[in-house]
Amino acid sequence: MAQASASINIPAPPDQIWQLIGGFGSLPDWLPYITKSELREGGRVRHLVTSNGETIVEQLEKFDNDGRTYSYSILQAPFPVSAYLSTLRVQAAGQGHGSRVDWFGQFTPKGVSEDGASQLFRGIFENGLKALAARFASEKH
C-alpha cells in the first residue's frame, strides 16, 4: 500500500481554518481545482467536479468536529488507485502560533508504481495546502 502526506503551518487559529475546510462539501471554497461539490446521501457522499470537468465521488468515513478532522474514501475518480483512504486535520501549531494542517492518505496503486501514485497525491495535497495558506495570507487576522 502506498502513502502520501503533506503538512503546512498557517498563522490563523485552528477553529478559523476548520470553519473553512471542515465542511465535507467545502472543497470549492479553498481548493482551486475543485469547482463544484454536491452532497448526497445525507451529506456522507460528495460529488466533485474538477476544473477540467472530471468527476470524483468521495464518501465520508469518519468526522470529528471537536478534533477538527475527517477521513474519506474515493468511490469513483480518474486516479490510478484503489482502496484510497485520506484524512484532513487541523491542529494548534503549538505555543499559540497558528495552526498545522495535515492531509495524508494511503491507497493501492493500479497500473502505476507506488512511488508514482505517492507523488501524484503528495502533489495534490501540497498544492491544496499551499492554496489554503494563500487564502489565509490574504485575509487580515
N, C-alpha and C positions, 0 to 999 in steps of 0.2 A: 504494500500500500504506500502510495506517495503522499507527501505532505507539502504544505506551503504556509508561510506566515509573514505578516508584516505588522509593524507597530509604529506609532508616532506619538510624540508629545505635543499637546496643544495647550496654549496659555488661556484656557477657559475652564470654568467649573464643570465637573463631570455631569451634574444634573442638567446643565445648559446644553451640553453636547448630546446627552441621552434624549433630551426633549426633541432634538432634530432627527437623530438617527434611530431612536428606539422603537418607532412605529414600524411594524412589518411592511407596511405599504409606503414607507417614506423614501425609498431609494431615489426617485426622481428629484427630491428636494436637495440632494447633496452629491449624487453620483452622476457625473456628466453624461456617461454613455448609456444611462437608463432614462428613456424619455417618458415612459408610461408604466404605471403599476396599478393593477386592478386586483383587489382582494376578493376571494371567493371562499366558499365552504366555511362560513363564519369567521373569516379573517385568517384562517390557517393556511391558505394556499394563495400565493401571489403569482399573477401572470404578468410578466415584464416584457416590455418592448425595448430593444436596444436602438441606438442612434442609426444603425444600418438596417433596421427593420426586422431583425431576428427576434424570435420569441424564446423566452426562458420561463419555465414553470418551476417554482420552488415551494416547498412545504415547511412550515414552522414546526420544529421538533420540540424545542424547549424555550420557555420565555421566563425570565426572572427580572421583573421591573425593579425591585429593590436592589438586586445585584447588578443592574444595568448590563444585562447580557441576554442574547438569544442565539439559538442554534437552528440551522435549517438544512434541508437536503434538496438536491436537484431532482425533479421528476422528469423534466424534459429540457434539453439545451443542445446547442450546436458544439458542445465541448467534447473532446476525445477522452471522456472519463465516465466511470460508473461508480456507484457506492459513495457518492460525494456527501460529505457532512462538514459544515463550516460553522464557525462561531464568530460573532461580533461582540466585543466587550469594551466598556468604558470604565476606567478606574481612576481614582485620585492618583496623581503622579508622585505624591509623597511630599511632605513638608509644605503642603498648601500651595504647590507650584503647578497649578493647572491639572491637566488630565493626560492619561495614557490611554490610547485607543489601540486595541489589538484586534486583528482579523486573521483567523487561521482556519485551516481545513485539512482534511485527508480525503483521499479518493483513490480509485483504481484506474490506471491509465488503460485506454483502449486504442491500440494501433499507434501509440507513441511511447517513447521511453518514460520512465519515472521522472528523469531529470527534465525532459521536455514538458511533461504535464505540470511538474512543480514550478518550472519557470513561467509557464502561462499564468497560473493562478497567483504566483508571487507578484507578477507584473500587474494583474488586475487589482490585487489587494493594495499594493504600494501606490498605484496611480489613484485609486479611490481614496485612500487616506490622505494623500497629498491634496486632492481636491477638497476634502473635508477641512483640512488645516487652512487652506487658502480661503475658504468661506469664512472661517472664524478670524483670520488675519484681517479681513476686510471690514469686520464689524468692530465697533467700539465696545470695550468692556469696562 
